[in-house]
Amino acid sequence: MLDKKELIYAAVRLIPRGKVASYSQIGALLGNCNLRRYVGNALHENPSNEITPCHRVVNSKGFCSGSFSFGGPDVQRNKLEAEGVTFTDGHVDMPKHNITQEDFELISAELGKIK
């Protein structure tokens, strides 16, 4: 059984390329959307962005993290743009790139297999 941080990392690894999820959505995948701060702290400690692409997690309005764990918001934005994510007025075009309900359900099902 994975601990909570490992479940967060597993959920983030399941976000499709070119899509994003919010901290609250990752918390909801673990059963509690109010875990958003815990999710943020766990991603701040992410040991490898190559394995766990935490750049795909943004706030609910689509803004990038100002955290130095990414090297700053420009690095996160550049990684997202390299995956085809578009920005409007400085934030991710959430209607276009946020995970869909179908994505959420697929990620949830995969997490259920490893919990």
C-alpha positions in Angstrom: 0.0 0.0 0.0 1.3 3.4 -1.0 1.5 6.3 1.5 -0.4 9.5 0.7 2.6 11.2 -1.0 3.2 8.2 -3.2 -0.5 8.2 -4.2 -0.2 11.9 -5.1 2.9 11.2 -7.3 1.1 8.2 -8.9 -2.0 10.4 -9.7 0.3 13.1 -11.2 2.0 10.5 -13.4 -1.4 9.6 -14.8 -2.3 13.2 -16.0 -2.2 13.0 -19.8 0.5 15.0 -21.6 -1.0 18.3 -22.8 -3.4 18.4 -19.8 -3.3 19.8 -16.3 -5.1 19.1 -13.0 -5.5 21.4 -10.0 -4.2 20.7 -6.6 -7.9 20.2 -5.4 -8.5 17.7 -8.2 -5.5 15.7 -7.1 -6.8 15.8 -3.5 -10.2 14.7 -4.8 -8.5 11.7 -6.5 -7.3 10.8 -3.0 -10.7 11.2 -1.5 -10.5 14.8 -0.2 -10.4 17.9 -2.3 -9.4 19.9 0.8 -5.9 18.2 0.6 -4.8 20.9 -1.9 -2.1 22.3 0.5 -0.9 18.9 1.3 -0.7 18.1 -2.4 1.2 21.3 -3.0 3.7 20.5 -0.2 4.2 16.9 -1.5 4.8 18.2 -5.1 7.3 20.8 -3.7 9.2 17.7 -2.4 8.9 15.8 -5.6 12.2 13.9 -6.0 12.1 13.8 -9.8 10.1 15.9 -12.3 11.2 13.5 -15.1 9.4 10.6 -13.3 6.5 12.6 -11.8 5.6 15.6 -14.1 4.4 17.9 -11.4 4.5 20.8 -13.8 1.1 19.5 -14.9 -0.5 20.6 -11.6 -1.6 24.2 -11.4 -4.0 26.1 -9.2 -7.7 26.1 -9.8 -7.5 29.2 -12.0 -4.7 27.7 -14.1 -1.8 29.8 -12.7 1.6 28.2 -12.5 3.4 27.7 -9.2 5.8 30.4 -8.1 7.7 27.7 -6.2 11.4 27.3 -6.7 10.9 23.6 -7.0 10.2 24.2 -10.7 12.8 26.8 -11.0 10.0 29.5 -11.1 6.8 29.9 -13.0 8.5 30.5 -16.3 10.0 27.0 -16.2 6.7 25.4 -15.4 5.0 27.4 -18.2 7.7 26.4 -20.7 7.3 22.7 -19.8 3.6 23.0 -20.3 3.9 24.9 -23.6 6.3 22.2 -24.8 3.4 19.7 -24.3 1.0 21.9 -26.3 -0.7 23.6 -23.3 -1.9 27.1 -24.2 -2.1 30.1 -22.0 -4.6 33.0 -21.9 -3.9 36.2 -19.9 -1.0 34.5 -18.0 -2.8 31.3 -17.0 -3.5 27.9 -18.6 -6.6 27.8 -20.8 -8.4 25.6 -18.3 -11.5 24.9 -20.5 -9.2 23.5 -23.1 -6.5 21.7 -21.0 -8.0 20.8 -17.6 -8.5 17.1 -17.2 -12.0 16.0 -18.2 -14.4 14.0 -16.1 -13.4 11.0 -18.2 -9.7 11.6 -17.4 -10.6 12.0 -13.7 -12.4 8.7 -13.7 -9.6 6.8 -15.6 -7.0 8.2 -13.2 -9.2 7.3 -10.2 -9.7 3.8 -11.5 -5.9 3.3 -12.0 -5.2 4.6 -8.5 -7.8 2.2 -7.2 -5.7 -0.7 -8.6 -2.7 0.4 -6.6 -4.2 1.6 -3.3 
